Amino acid sequence: MNIIIFGPQGSGKGTQTEILSNKFNIPHISTGVIFREHIKKQTKLGKKIASIINNGDLVPGEIIDPIIRKRLQRSDVKNGFILDGYPRDPAQAKYLNSITSLNYALEIWISDKTSLKRISNRRSCPKCGDVYHLVSRAPKNNNICDHCNTELIIRDDDQPKAIKQRLKIYHTRTEPLIEYYKNKKIFYQISGEKSIAQVTDEILKIIK
C-alpha cells in the first residue's frame, strides 16, 4: 500500500503518517526528517536546504527528487510506504509517478487561521530534533526537551513571516495536486480541524 499525505503546515499530517505507519507496519518517509538530518550534520546539501526552508520556500525537485528515488529503492518499502512532505507540486508528482505507483493521495485540510495558531505553539529541540506543541504535546518541564534536557526553540521556518510565505506557496503550488490526483481517482480530503483520533478514524474509513 503506497500512500502520500499532504496538507497545510500544522495540519497534523506528520502525526497521522506516524499513526498509519505503525498500524500498517510500513515506513513513514518524511522529507522534513531527511532535511533536518542534513541540516544537523551541516552537509553542503544541508546548508543549501536550510537557506531555502528558512525563507519559507519549497526545496526544488532537482534536490529532493533524487533523495526520494534513493529512499524508495530500500528494501523496507517492499510492502508499501507513506510519504509525508512529497510531492509538493505537480512536477514532483509526475516524477513520483514515473518511479512508483500510489494507492491513496490524502489531503488533511485546515484553514490558514488554524495553521498559524497551531504552528505558533510549536517548539523544537535543536539537539535531537524532537518537536513539541504547547497545547497538544507540551514538554514535561517548561520549554525543556524531555529526551535530552535541551532548551526548546522556535525554528526559523516556524516564525510567522515564514509560515505565511509557506501557506501562500501551498495554495499556489501544492493545491494543484488535488486536481492531479482527482484525475487519477485516488484523491481524498479529510478535515484536519478535528481531534487527532477523529482524523485517524476518517482516514481509516477511506483506506481499505
PAMILO-465284 format. One line per field, with one value per residue (C-alpha): residue number from 1; x, y negated, z negated; residue in three letters. Coordinates in pm, whole numbers, plus 50000, padded with zeros to 5 digits. Layout:
residues N
seq	NUM; ...
px	X; ...
py	Y; ...
pz	Z; ...
type	Ala; ...
This chain:
residues 208
seq	1; 2; 3; 4; 5; 6; 7; 8; 9; 10; 11; 12; 13; 14; 15; 16; 17; 18; 19; 20; 21; 22; 23; 24; 25; 26; 27; 28; 29; 30; 31; 32; 33; 34; 35; 36; 37; 38; 39; 40; 41; 42; 43; 44; 45; 46; 47; 48; 49; 50; 51; 52; 53; 54; 55; 56; 57; 58; 59; 60; 61; 62; 63; 64; 65; 66; 67; 68; 69; 70; 71; 72; 73; 74; 75; 76; 77; 78; 79; 80; 81; 82; 83; 84; 85; 86; 87; 88; 89; 90; 91; 92; 93; 94; 95; 96; 97; 98; 99; 100; 101; 102; 103; 104; 105; 106; 107; 108; 109; 110; 111; 112; 113; 114; 115; 116; 117; 118; 119; 120; 121; 122; 123; 124; 125; 126; 127; 128; 129; 130; 131; 132; 133; 134; 135; 136; 137; 138; 139; 140; 141; 142; 143; 144; 145; 146; 147; 148; 149; 150; 151; 152; 153; 154; 155; 156; 157; 158; 159; 160; 161; 162; 163; 164; 165; 166; 167; 168; 169; 170; 171; 172; 173; 174; 175; 176; 177; 178; 179; 180; 181; 182; 183; 184; 185; 186; 187; 188; 189; 190; 191; 192; 193; 194; 195; 196; 197; 198; 199; 200; 201; 202; 203; 204; 205; 206; 207; 208
px	50000; 50158; 50018; 50101; 49967; 49981; 49822; 49898; 50157; 50019; 49753; 49884; 49995; 50315; 50118; 49872; 50151; 50321; 49994; 49930; 50290; 50259; 49917; 50008; 50375; 50504; 50773; 50693; 50909; 50924; 51112; 51122; 51318; 51551; 51614; 51678; 51932; 52128; 52098; 52208; 52515; 52586; 52643; 52677; 52330; 52200; 52321; 52151; 51829; 51834; 51862; 51564; 51342; 51418; 51300; 50971; 51026; 50998; 51303; 51311; 51270; 51630; 51732; 51452; 51364; 51693; 51665; 51316; 51420; 51709; 51487; 51224; 51491; 51544; 51408; 51180; 50930; 50851; 50510; 50440; 50521; 50365; 50518; 50485; 50607; 50649; 50539; 50487; 50385; 50259; 50609; 50724; 50402; 50476; 50830; 50700; 50454; 50747; 50922; 50632; 50253; 50019; 49701; 49589; 49658; 49520; 49496; 49445; 49285; 49288; 49226; 49511; 49391; 49421; 49761; 49903; 49758; 49892; 50242; 50279; 50263; 50521; 50863; 51160; 51470; 51782; 51983; 51772; 51512; 51206; 50901; 50653; 50328; 50245; 49878; 49862; 50211; 50375; 50717; 50710; 50935; 50874; 51044; 51291; 51322; 51201; 51479; 51800; 51719; 51797; 51609; 51345; 51335; 51102; 51257; 51317; 51067; 50805; 50826; 50505; 50664; 50791; 50459; 50263; 50504; 50474; 50093; 50099; 50322; 50096; 49790; 49962; 50195; 50078; 49699; 49713; 49796; 49428; 49321; 49617; 49521; 49147; 49213; 49384; 49083; 49292; 49236; 49055; 49023; 48994; 48925; 49220; 49019; 48902; 49084; 49376; 49161; 48875; 49110; 49260; 48912; 48823; 49140; 49082; 48732; 48898; 49190; 49070
py	50000; 49673; 49352; 48981; 48734; 48361; 48052; 47702; 47650; 47758; 47986; 48284; 48483; 48594; 48722; 48911; 49055; 49191; 49348; 49513; 49628; 49812; 49955; 50092; 50161; 49964; 49693; 49328; 49130; 48766; 48513; 48289; 48552; 48610; 48236; 48189; 48474; 48300; 47965; 48114; 48271; 47938; 48105; 47889; 48001; 47933; 47574; 47519; 47676; 47468; 47147; 47244; 47361; 47065; 46834; 47024; 47166; 47522; 47740; 47782; 48111; 48112; 48159; 48370; 48597; 48795; 48823; 48973; 49209; 49340; 49381; 49578; 49821; 49952; 50295; 50175; 50029; 50364; 50376; 50006; 49666; 49340; 49021; 48703; 48380; 48507; 48438; 48065; 47971; 48141; 48166; 48369; 48573; 48662; 48760; 48978; 49139; 49229; 49430; 49584; 49607; 49481; 49621; 49314; 48940; 48781; 48411; 48310; 47968; 47686; 47312; 47061; 46927; 47270; 47325; 47002; 47073; 47428; 47351; 47052; 47306; 47540; 47578; 47785; 47931; 47802; 48103; 48415; 48267; 48369; 48147; 48036; 47840; 47623; 47727; 48084; 48219; 47998; 48089; 48223; 47942; 47587; 47534; 47821; 48128; 48446; 48653; 48451; 48162; 47903; 47573; 47573; 47314; 47175; 47279; 47009; 47177; 47163; 46786; 46602; 46448; 46785; 46956; 46704; 46749; 47128; 47107; 46885; 47137; 47424; 47262; 47175; 47470; 47767; 47741; 47822; 48176; 48207; 48192; 48407; 48692; 48647; 48728; 49048; 49121; 49172; 48834; 48793; 48484; 48505; 48217; 48164; 47928; 48225; 48415; 48645; 48954; 48827; 48754; 49102; 49258; 49064; 49183; 49546; 49531; 49443; 49685; 50037
pz	50000; 50117; 49970; 49978; 49724; 49780; 49630; 49499; 49227; 48889; 49036; 48840; 49142; 48967; 48668; 48887; 49100; 48790; 48669; 49005; 49033; 48702; 48784; 49128; 49050; 49346; 49330; 49271; 49511; 49404; 49615; 49308; 49115; 49410; 49443; 49070; 49072; 49347; 49168; 48835; 48997; 49168; 49501; 49811; 49912; 49560; 49566; 49900; 49776; 49456; 49654; 49872; 49585; 49358; 49634; 49637; 49986; 50117; 50173; 50554; 50734; 50854; 50490; 50344; 50640; 50627; 50247; 50275; 50556; 50349; 50040; 50233; 50352; 49998; 49907; 49627; 49877; 50041; 49866; 49908; 49767; 49651; 49790; 49585; 49745; 50100; 50366; 50317; 50671; 50991; 51139; 50837; 50855; 51217; 51122; 50838; 51079; 51307; 51036; 50839; 50817; 50544; 50391; 50198; 50206; 49888; 49813; 49449; 49483; 49226; 49257; 49268; 48933; 48773; 48934; 48792; 48448; 48432; 48556; 48323; 48039; 48190; 48028; 48143; 47984; 48161; 48040; 48104; 48339; 48136; 48190; 47923; 47916; 47616; 47629; 47759; 47679; 47421; 47272; 46917; 46797; 46915; 47255; 47196; 47419; 47248; 47407; 47384; 47146; 47413; 47420; 47694; 47968; 48235; 48566; 48825; 49057; 48779; 48748; 48856; 49167; 49290; 49209; 49417; 49705; 49684; 49680; 49988; 50164; 50051; 50207; 50535; 50589; 50379; 50402; 50777; 50658; 50572; 50935; 51042; 50807; 50862; 51225; 51111; 50885; 50572; 50401; 50068; 49848; 49468; 49232; 49000; 48780; 48572; 48297; 48380; 48311; 48528; 48818; 48788; 48792; 49107; 49280; 49182; 49332; 49662; 49658; 49717
type	Met; Asn; Ile; Ile; Ile; Phe; Gly; Pro; Gln; Gly; Ser; Gly; Lys; Gly; Thr; Gln; Thr; Glu; Ile; Leu; Ser; Asn; Lys; Phe; Asn; Ile; Pro; His; Ile; Ser; Thr; Gly; Val; Ile; Phe; Arg; Glu; His; Ile; Lys; Lys; Gln; Thr; Lys; Leu; Gly; Lys; Lys; Ile; Ala; Ser; Ile; Ile; Asn; Asn; Gly; Asp; Leu; Val; Pro; Gly; Glu; Ile; Ile; Asp; Pro; Ile; Ile; Arg; Lys; Arg; Leu; Gln; Arg; Ser; Asp; Val; Lys; Asn; Gly; Phe; Ile; Leu; Asp; Gly; Tyr; Pro; Arg; Asp; Pro; Ala; Gln; Ala; Lys; Tyr; Leu; Asn; Ser; Ile; Thr; Ser; Leu; Asn; Tyr; Ala; Leu; Glu; Ile; Trp; Ile; Ser; Asp; Lys; Thr; Ser; Leu; Lys; Arg; Ile; Ser; Asn; Arg; Arg; Ser; Cys; Pro; Lys; Cys; Gly; Asp; Val; Tyr; His; Leu; Val; Ser; Arg; Ala; Pro; Lys; Asn; Asn; Asn; Ile; Cys; Asp; His; Cys; Asn; Thr; Glu; Leu; Ile; Ile; Arg; Asp; Asp; Asp; Gln; Pro; Lys; Ala; Ile; Lys; Gln; Arg; Leu; Lys; Ile; Tyr; His; Thr; Arg; Thr; Glu; Pro; Leu; Ile; Glu; Tyr; Tyr; Lys; Asn; Lys; Lys; Ile; Phe; Tyr; Gln; Ile; Ser; Gly; Glu; Lys; Ser; Ile; Ala; Gln; Val; Thr; Asp; Glu; Ile; Leu; Lys; Ile; Ile; Lys
